[in-house]
Amino acid sequence: MSELVRPTHANLADRVPPHAFFMVSALFHYLGPSFAVLLFTHVGVLGVAWLRIASAAAIFAAWRRPWRVVVDGDRGSRRLVVALGITLALMNSAFYLAIDRMPLATVAAIEFVAAIVVALVGVRSFRNVVALIIAVAGVFLLIGFHWSGDRLGVLLAIANAALFGVYIVIGHAISRAGGASGIDRLGAAMLVAGIAVMPFGVAEVVPVLSRPELILAGIGVGVSSSVIPYVCDQLAMARLPRATFALMLTLLPATAAVVGAVVLAQVPTPAEIAGILLVATGVGVHKPAQ
């Protein structure tokens, strides 16, 4: 059976509200990266990124045998899988390089301007233009505190935001494409991402192979960052309009701020909090598709 879940599991997934899957994703979306930041002192940034992707790819391979999607799918399905894989590779790398240089909550707030743009495309209205202006103002407020000190960090955060927008679009296309399930395609894309990042990440992992606790920690980052939230994203995307899903993503900057403060002791300044709140407010103003 090529579908993601057996019938009993599918029925269970259908009974759970899609918003519940989103809340689980929201919890783990930045919990995993916060643990990754703690690993940066022992493993290179791209090494941690590769451990995240490779461990997730291994789990998907054992669980779903996702290569069947590539073998059995049509050309369009294969293109989507490869596009998502390359996007995941670039996005995760840019994100980790950014949070190595800037606070987690700041990178998260910049990231979600892309979600607002996707939501704006979903429903074109004056109200949504206002929402975008408010959110962009919040991001400029945040960037103002970091541009003079770390321009590369800001550019990496902006690149990550653009790639995040691409992830939302391709992720929705994969979840709605029919045939094999969205999570099977996600697993195949993760294999592509692991191969793409391997040349840059393996060299940074080799020196710590003698420390299994660090490898296990990297695998834990992969499970909490790329398995749990991405699976929940697919289950939510399959039942929510793209604009609605993008709107809900605006809760994540607040999640990032809380996780950054609790796990990393990255307490934002009042001005940075104002910028984060502007981003969340902007997307809250947005009117999603009915």
C-alpha atoms as a printed R data frame, in Angstrom:
    type eleno elety resid chain resno       x      y       z
1   ATOM     1    CA   MET     A     1   0.000  0.000   0.000
2   ATOM     2    CA   SER     A     2   1.589  3.267  -1.115
3   ATOM     3    CA   GLU     A     3  -0.508  5.562   1.034
4   ATOM     4    CA   LEU     A     4   1.061  7.299   4.000
5   ATOM     5    CA   VAL     A     5  -0.985  5.622   6.679
6   ATOM     6    CA   ARG     A     6  -2.962  2.424   6.918
7   ATOM     7    CA   PRO     A     7  -6.746  2.921   7.091
8   ATOM     8    CA   THR     A     8  -6.974  2.772  10.887
9   ATOM     9    CA   HIS     A     9  -4.219  5.357  11.219
10  ATOM    10    CA   ALA     A    10  -5.774  7.491   8.500
11  ATOM    11    CA   ASN     A    11  -9.075  7.483  10.365
12  ATOM    12    CA   LEU     A    12  -7.287  8.506  13.548
13  ATOM    13    CA   ALA     A    13  -5.483 11.320  11.738
14  ATOM    14    CA   ASP     A    14  -8.790 12.505  10.295
15  ATOM    15    CA   ARG     A    15 -10.360 12.636  13.738
16  ATOM    16    CA   VAL     A    16  -7.639 14.886  15.125
17  ATOM    17    CA   PRO     A    17  -8.280 18.578  14.298
18  ATOM    18    CA   PRO     A    18  -5.650 19.922  11.880
19  ATOM    19    CA   HIS     A    19  -4.993 22.773  14.318
20  ATOM    20    CA   ALA     A    20  -3.805 20.197  16.882
21  ATOM    21    CA   PHE     A    21  -1.174 18.935  14.464
22  ATOM    22    CA   PHE     A    22  -0.083 22.527  13.967
23  ATOM    23    CA   MET     A    23   0.309 23.094  17.725
24  ATOM    24    CA   VAL     A    24   2.557 20.033  18.045
25  ATOM    25    CA   SER     A    25   4.598 21.333  15.125
26  ATOM    26    CA   ALA     A    26   4.810 24.761  16.771
27  ATOM    27    CA   LEU     A    27   6.173 23.237  19.981
28  ATOM    28    CA   PHE     A    28   8.975 21.367  18.240
29  ATOM    29    CA   HIS     A    29   9.681 23.836  15.424
30  ATOM    30    CA   TYR     A    30  12.150 25.813  17.549
31  ATOM    31    CA   LEU     A    31  12.795 23.405  20.406
32  ATOM    32    CA   GLY     A    32  14.991 21.326  18.114
33  ATOM    33    CA   PRO     A    33  16.973 24.303  16.760
34  ATOM    34    CA   SER     A    34  17.518 25.591  20.311
35  ATOM    35    CA   PHE     A    35  19.203 22.276  21.142
36  ATOM    36    CA   ALA     A    36  21.191 22.597  17.919
37  ATOM    37    CA   VAL     A    37  22.589 25.936  19.090
38  ATOM    38    CA   LEU     A    38  23.900 24.178  22.201
39  ATOM    39    CA   LEU     A    39  25.689 21.689  19.925
40  ATOM    40    CA   PHE     A    40  27.436 24.386  17.887
41  ATOM    41    CA   THR     A    41  30.250 24.597  20.457
42  ATOM    42    CA   HIS     A    42  31.141 20.953  19.761
43  ATOM    43    CA   VAL     A    43  30.105 20.345  16.136
44  ATOM    44    CA   GLY     A    44  30.338 22.709  13.164
45  ATOM    45    CA   VAL     A    45  27.118 24.448  12.159
46  ATOM    46    CA   LEU     A    46  26.765 22.650   8.826
47  ATOM    47    CA   GLY     A    47  27.686 19.404  10.573
48  ATOM    48    CA   VAL     A    48  24.733 19.832  12.926
49  ATOM    49    CA   ALA     A    49  22.516 20.723   9.964
50  ATOM    50    CA   TRP     A    50  23.571 17.540   8.180
51  ATOM    51    CA   LEU     A    51  23.025 15.414  11.305
52  ATOM    52    CA   ARG     A    52  19.531 16.883  11.530
53  ATOM    53    CA   ILE     A    53  18.698 16.124   7.916
54  ATOM    54    CA   ALA     A    54  20.473 12.747   7.723
55  ATOM    55    CA   SER     A    55  18.872 11.394  10.901
56  ATOM    56    CA   ALA     A    56  15.433 12.500   9.718
57  ATOM    57    CA   ALA     A    57  16.081 10.937   6.299
58  ATOM    58    CA   ALA     A    58  17.121  7.654   7.952
59  ATOM    59    CA   ILE     A    59  13.941  7.575  10.037
60  ATOM    60    CA   PHE     A    60  11.761  8.244   7.007
61  ATOM    61    CA   ALA     A    61  13.646  5.594   5.019
62  ATOM    62    CA   ALA     A    62  13.084  2.921   7.696
63  ATOM    63    CA   TRP     A    63   9.479  3.960   8.312
64  ATOM    64    CA   ARG     A    64   8.099  4.698   4.858
65  ATOM    65    CA   ARG     A    65  10.629  3.489   2.232
66  ATOM    66    CA   PRO     A    66   9.981  6.788   0.453
67  ATOM    67    CA   TRP     A    67  12.127  6.031  -2.593
68  ATOM    68    CA   ARG     A    68   9.066  4.220  -3.952
69  ATOM    69    CA   VAL     A    69   7.549  7.649  -4.562
70  ATOM    70    CA   VAL     A    70  10.384  8.484  -6.938
71  ATOM    71    CA   VAL     A    71  10.276  5.103  -8.678
72  ATOM    72    CA   ASP     A    72   6.488  4.938  -9.056
73  ATOM    73    CA   GLY     A    73   5.693  8.630  -9.438
74  ATOM    74    CA   ASP     A    74   5.336 10.651 -12.613
75  ATOM    75    CA   ARG     A    75   7.758 13.318 -13.773
76  ATOM    76    CA   GLY     A    76   5.873 16.122 -12.019
77  ATOM    77    CA   SER     A    77   5.938 14.264  -8.698
78  ATOM    78    CA   ARG     A    78   9.671 13.636  -9.015
79  ATOM    79    CA   ARG     A    79  10.298 17.305  -9.736
80  ATOM    80    CA   LEU     A    80   8.353 18.305  -6.634
81  ATOM    81    CA   VAL     A    81  10.349 15.880  -4.487
82  ATOM    82    CA   VAL     A    82  13.694 17.127  -5.810
83  ATOM    83    CA   ALA     A    83  12.612 20.773  -5.492
84  ATOM    84    CA   LEU     A    84  11.518 20.248  -1.889
85  ATOM    85    CA   GLY     A    85  14.726 18.366  -1.092
86  ATOM    86    CA   ILE     A    86  16.967 21.145  -2.416
87  ATOM    87    CA   THR     A    87  14.815 23.726  -0.640
88  ATOM    88    CA   LEU     A    88  15.103 21.856   2.673
89  ATOM    89    CA   ALA     A    89  18.875 21.545   2.266
90  ATOM    90    CA   LEU     A    90  19.371 25.256   1.583
91  ATOM    91    CA   MET     A    91  16.778 26.410   4.124
92  ATOM    92    CA   ASN     A    92  18.106 24.333   7.020
93  ATOM    93    CA   SER     A    93  21.696 25.338   6.267
94  ATOM    94    CA   ALA     A    94  20.858 29.055   6.028
95  ATOM    95    CA   PHE     A    95  18.724 28.850   9.183
96  ATOM    96    CA   TYR     A    96  21.454 27.202  11.271
97  ATOM    97    CA   LEU     A    97  24.111 29.591   9.985
98  ATOM    98    CA   ALA     A    98  21.793 32.483  10.900
99  ATOM    99    CA   ILE     A    99  20.940 31.306  14.441
100 ATOM   100    CA   ASP     A   100  24.645 30.768  15.052
101 ATOM   101    CA   ARG     A   101  25.085 34.527  14.592
102 ATOM   102    CA   MET     A   102  21.762 36.017  15.726
103 ATOM   103    CA   PRO     A   103  19.106 35.351  18.413
104 ATOM   104    CA   LEU     A   104  16.660 32.583  17.578
105 ATOM   105    CA   ALA     A   105  13.598 34.821  18.009
106 ATOM   106    CA   THR     A   106  14.988 37.462  15.634
107 ATOM   107    CA   VAL     A   107  15.675 34.930  12.885
108 ATOM   108    CA   ALA     A   108  12.207 33.457  13.419
109 ATOM   109    CA   ALA     A   109  10.506 36.839  13.090
110 ATOM   110    CA   ILE     A   110  12.341 37.590   9.850
111 ATOM   111    CA   GLU     A   111  11.465 34.108   8.598
112 ATOM   112    CA   PHE     A   112   7.755 34.696   8.908
113 ATOM   113    CA   VAL     A   113   7.561 37.669   6.592
114 ATOM   114    CA   ALA     A   114   7.657 34.983   3.893
115 ATOM   115    CA   ALA     A   115   4.597 33.354   5.463
116 ATOM   116    CA   ILE     A   116   2.782 36.689   5.295
117 ATOM   117    CA   VAL     A   117   3.654 37.110   1.621
118 ATOM   118    CA   VAL     A   118   2.291 33.628   0.893
119 ATOM   119    CA   ALA     A   119  -0.864 34.475   2.824
120 ATOM   120    CA   LEU     A   120  -1.198 37.743   0.895
121 ATOM   121    CA   VAL     A   121  -1.063 35.872  -2.400
122 ATOM   122    CA   GLY     A   122  -3.818 33.603  -1.090
123 ATOM   123    CA   VAL     A   123  -6.216 36.505  -0.494
124 ATOM   124    CA   ARG     A   124  -5.533 39.849  -2.172
125 ATOM   125    CA   SER     A   125  -7.132 42.700  -0.246
126 ATOM   126    CA   PHE     A   126  -6.341 46.102   1.236
127 ATOM   127    CA   ARG     A   127  -6.478 44.547   4.702
128 ATOM   128    CA   ASN     A   128  -3.776 42.066   3.759
129 ATOM   129    CA   VAL     A   129  -1.575 44.795   2.308
130 ATOM   130    CA   VAL     A   130  -1.835 46.607   5.650
131 ATOM   131    CA   ALA     A   131  -0.952 43.347   7.418
132 ATOM   132    CA   LEU     A   132   2.166 42.979   5.294
133 ATOM   133    CA   ILE     A   133   3.234 46.585   5.971
134 ATOM   134    CA   ILE     A   134   2.874 46.076   9.742
135 ATOM   135    CA   ALA     A   135   4.884 42.851   9.680
136 ATOM   136    CA   VAL     A   136   7.636 44.295   7.491
137 ATOM   137    CA   ALA     A   137   7.878 47.255   9.882
138 ATOM   138    CA   GLY     A   138   8.451 44.788  12.697
139 ATOM   139    CA   VAL     A   139  11.194 43.053  10.759
140 ATOM   140    CA   PHE     A   140  12.927 46.332   9.938
141 ATOM   141    CA   LEU     A   141  12.776 47.183  13.630
142 ATOM   142    CA   LEU     A   142  14.502 43.907  14.422
143 ATOM   143    CA   ILE     A   143  17.057 44.167  11.630
144 ATOM   144    CA   GLY     A   144  18.022 47.629  12.817
145 ATOM   145    CA   PHE     A   145  19.566 46.117  15.934
146 ATOM   146    CA   HIS     A   146  21.741 43.673  14.019
147 ATOM   147    CA   TRP     A   147  22.580 45.098  10.586
148 ATOM   148    CA   SER     A   148  25.492 47.212  11.743
149 ATOM   149    CA   GLY     A   149  26.970 44.404  13.837
150 ATOM   150    CA   ASP     A   150  26.339 41.339  11.702
151 ATOM   151    CA   ARG     A   151  25.226 41.991   8.143
152 ATOM   152    CA   LEU     A   152  26.017 38.431   7.104
153 ATOM   153    CA   GLY     A   153  23.715 37.120   9.827
154 ATOM   154    CA   VAL     A   154  20.891 39.353   8.587
155 ATOM   155    CA   LEU     A   155  21.428 38.267   4.976
156 ATOM   156    CA   LEU     A   156  21.382 34.614   6.036
157 ATOM   157    CA   ALA     A   157  18.145 35.210   7.946
158 ATOM   158    CA   ILE     A   158  16.582 36.876   4.885
159 ATOM   159    CA   ALA     A   159  17.712 33.987   2.663
160 ATOM   160    CA   ASN     A   160  16.179 31.547   5.131
161 ATOM   161    CA   ALA     A   161  12.913 33.526   5.065
162 ATOM   162    CA   ALA     A   162  12.738 33.375   1.269
163 ATOM   163    CA   LEU     A   163  13.397 29.636   1.299
164 ATOM   164    CA   PHE     A   164  10.758 29.181   4.002
165 ATOM   165    CA   GLY     A   165   8.200 30.756   1.696
166 ATOM   166    CA   VAL     A   166   9.227 28.319  -1.034
167 ATOM   167    CA   TYR     A   167   8.874 25.448   1.467
168 ATOM   168    CA   ILE     A   168   5.286 26.469   2.245
169 ATOM   169    CA   VAL     A   169   4.336 26.570  -1.443
170 ATOM   170    CA   ILE     A   170   6.030 23.292  -2.416
171 ATOM   171    CA   GLY     A   171   4.913 21.613   0.800
172 ATOM   172    CA   HIS     A   172   1.297 22.384   0.001
173 ATOM   173    CA   ALA     A   173   1.721 21.170  -3.573
174 ATOM   174    CA   ILE     A   174   3.155 17.907  -2.271
175 ATOM   175    CA   SER     A   175   0.392 17.439   0.290
176 ATOM   176    CA   ARG     A   176  -2.319 17.943  -2.344
177 ATOM   177    CA   ALA     A   177  -0.749 16.221  -5.347
178 ATOM   178    CA   GLY     A   178  -2.605 12.941  -4.849
179 ATOM   179    CA   GLY     A   179  -1.174  9.477  -5.379
180 ATOM   180    CA   ALA     A   180   1.369  8.561  -2.737
181 ATOM   181    CA   SER     A   181   0.985 10.463   0.498
182 ATOM   182    CA   GLY     A   182   2.554 13.806   1.282
183 ATOM   183    CA   ILE     A   183   4.694 12.321   4.039
184 ATOM   184    CA   ASP     A   184   6.126  9.737   1.635
185 ATOM   185    CA   ARG     A   185   7.123 12.597  -0.661
186 ATOM   186    CA   LEU     A   186   8.500 14.491   2.322
187 ATOM   187    CA   GLY     A   187  10.624 11.480   3.250
188 ATOM   188    CA   ALA     A   188  11.962 11.237  -0.302
189 ATOM   189    CA   ALA     A   189  12.731 14.951  -0.275
190 ATOM   190    CA   MET     A   190  14.612 14.531   2.999
191 ATOM   191    CA   LEU     A   191  16.810 11.902   1.342
192 ATOM   192    CA   VAL     A   192  17.554 14.391  -1.438
193 ATOM   193    CA   ALA     A   193  18.361 17.087   1.161
194 ATOM   194    CA   GLY     A   194  20.707 14.743   3.039
195 ATOM   195    CA   ILE     A   195  22.651 14.004  -0.125
196 ATOM   196    CA   ALA     A   196  22.813 17.713  -1.023
197 ATOM   197    CA   VAL     A   197  24.236 18.775   2.360
198 ATOM   198    CA   MET     A   198  26.531 15.762   2.794
199 ATOM   199    CA   PRO     A   199  29.626 17.251   1.085
200 ATOM   200    CA   PHE     A   200  29.586 20.208   3.491
201 ATOM   201    CA   GLY     A   201  28.384 18.513   6.679
202 ATOM   202    CA   VAL     A   202  30.230 15.212   6.872
203 ATOM   203    CA   ALA     A   203  33.635 16.866   7.242
204 ATOM   204    CA   GLU     A   204  32.397 18.624  10.387
205 ATOM   205    CA   VAL     A   205  30.891 15.443  11.841
206 ATOM   206    CA   VAL     A   206  33.898 13.148  11.348
207 ATOM   207    CA   PRO     A   207  35.984 14.739  14.171
208 ATOM   208    CA   VAL     A   208  33.257 13.955  16.753
209 ATOM   209    CA   LEU     A   209  32.517 10.361  15.710
210 ATOM   210    CA   SER     A   210  34.387  9.230  18.829
211 ATOM   211    CA   ARG     A   211  31.811 11.038  20.986
212 ATOM   212    CA   PRO     A   212  28.557  9.097  20.589
213 ATOM   213    CA   GLU     A   213  26.696 11.430  22.950
214 ATOM   214    CA   LEU     A   214  27.124 14.261  20.448
215 ATOM   215    CA   ILE     A   215  25.954 12.078  17.553
216 ATOM   216    CA   LEU     A   216  22.906 11.023  19.578
217 ATOM   217    CA   ALA     A   217  22.228 14.659  20.407
218 ATOM   218    CA   GLY     A   218  22.377 15.486  16.700
219 ATOM   219    CA   ILE     A   219  19.921 12.681  15.964
220 ATOM   220    CA   GLY     A   220  17.640 14.078  18.676
221 ATOM   221    CA   VAL     A   221  17.784 17.450  16.933
222 ATOM   222    CA   GLY     A   222  16.753 15.754  13.697
223 ATOM   223    CA   VAL     A   223  13.771 14.015  15.291
224 ATOM   224    CA   SER     A   224  12.529 17.137  17.055
225 ATOM   225    CA   SER     A   225  13.286 19.501  14.166
226 ATOM   226    CA   SER     A   226  12.638 17.600  10.940
227 ATOM   227    CA   VAL     A   227  10.480 14.578  11.731
228 ATOM   228    CA   ILE     A   228   7.850 15.633  14.250
229 ATOM   229    CA   PRO     A   229   7.145 19.177  12.964
230 ATOM   230    CA   TYR     A   230   7.351 18.349   9.237
231 ATOM   231    CA   VAL     A   231   5.048 15.330   9.588
232 ATOM   232    CA   CYS     A   232   2.605 17.459  11.563
233 ATOM   233    CA   ASP     A   233   2.915 20.196   8.923
234 ATOM   234    CA   GLN     A   234   1.927 17.726   6.192
235 ATOM   235    CA   LEU     A   235  -1.050 16.447   8.201
236 ATOM   236    CA   ALA     A   236  -2.172 20.039   8.806
237 ATOM   237    CA   MET     A   237  -1.462 21.276   5.255
238 ATOM   238    CA   ALA     A   238  -3.550 18.458   3.777
239 ATOM   239    CA   ARG     A   239  -6.668 19.843   5.519
240 ATOM   240    CA   LEU     A   240  -6.051 23.577   5.782
241 ATOM   241    CA   PRO     A   241  -6.037 26.217   3.000
242 ATOM   242    CA   ARG     A   242  -2.525 27.450   2.245
243 ATOM   243    CA   ALA     A   243  -3.338 31.002   3.375
244 ATOM   244    CA   THR     A   244  -4.808 29.753   6.656
245 ATOM   245    CA   PHE     A   245  -1.750 27.618   7.360
246 ATOM   246    CA   ALA     A   246   0.524 30.558   6.589
247 ATOM   247    CA   LEU     A   247  -1.506 32.711   8.967
248 ATOM   248    CA   MET     A   248  -1.168 30.222  11.821
249 ATOM   249    CA   LEU     A   249   2.585 30.160  11.324
250 ATOM   250    CA   THR     A   250   2.739 33.665  12.759
251 ATOM   251    CA   LEU     A   251   2.389 32.180  16.223
252 ATOM   252    CA   LEU     A   252   5.865 30.736  15.819
253 ATOM   253    CA   PRO     A   253   7.906 33.930  16.396
254 ATOM   254    CA   ALA     A   254   6.395 34.053  19.886
255 ATOM   255    CA   THR     A   255   7.220 30.364  20.335
256 ATOM   256    CA   ALA     A   256  10.792 31.058  19.247
257 ATOM   257    CA   ALA     A   257  11.080 33.940  21.732
258 ATOM   258    CA   VAL     A   258   9.899 31.746  24.615
259 ATOM   259    CA   VAL     A   259  12.118 28.803  23.637
260 ATOM   260    CA   GLY     A   260  15.120 31.086  23.097
261 ATOM   261    CA   ALA     A   261  14.644 32.651  26.522
262 ATOM   262    CA   VAL     A   262  14.110 29.366  28.380
263 ATOM   263    CA   VAL     A   263  16.651 27.112  26.648
264 ATOM   264    CA   LEU     A   264  19.295 29.570  25.424
265 ATOM   265    CA   ALA     A   265  18.838 32.467  27.864
266 ATOM   266    CA   GLN     A   266  18.357 34.770  24.854
267 ATOM   267    CA   VAL     A   267  16.068 37.293  26.503
268 ATOM   268    CA   PRO     A   268  14.908 39.848  23.893
269 ATOM   269    CA   THR     A   269  15.078 43.551  24.647
270 ATOM   270    CA   PRO     A   270  11.827 45.558  24.865
271 ATOM   271    CA   ALA     A   271  12.472 46.961  21.378
272 ATOM   272    CA   GLU     A   272  13.052 43.462  19.971
273 ATOM   273    CA   ILE     A   273   9.860 42.255  21.636
274 ATOM   274    CA   ALA     A   274   8.054 45.134  19.929
275 ATOM   275    CA   GLY     A   275   9.414 44.002  16.565
276 ATOM   276    CA   ILE     A   276   8.318 40.411  17.172
277 ATOM   277    CA   LEU     A   277   4.855 41.569  18.222
278 ATOM   278    CA   LEU     A   278   4.552 43.711  15.090
279 ATOM   279    CA   VAL     A   279   5.270 40.660  12.934
280 ATOM   280    CA   ALA     A   280   2.662 38.597  14.794
281 ATOM   281    CA   THR     A   281   0.166 41.465  14.663
282 ATOM   282    CA   GLY     A   282   0.655 41.881  10.933
283 ATOM   283    CA   VAL     A   283  -0.250 38.308  10.230
284 ATOM   284    CA   GLY     A   284  -3.080 38.440  12.754
285 ATOM   285    CA   VAL     A   285  -4.600 41.313  10.773
286 ATOM   286    CA   HIS     A   286  -4.463 39.261   7.598
287 ATOM   287    CA   LYS     A   287  -7.758 37.765   6.448
288 ATOM   288    CA   PRO     A   288  -7.313 34.140   5.336
289 ATOM   289    CA   ALA     A   289  -9.229 32.412   2.598
290 ATOM   290    CA   GLN     A   290 -12.645 31.083   3.588
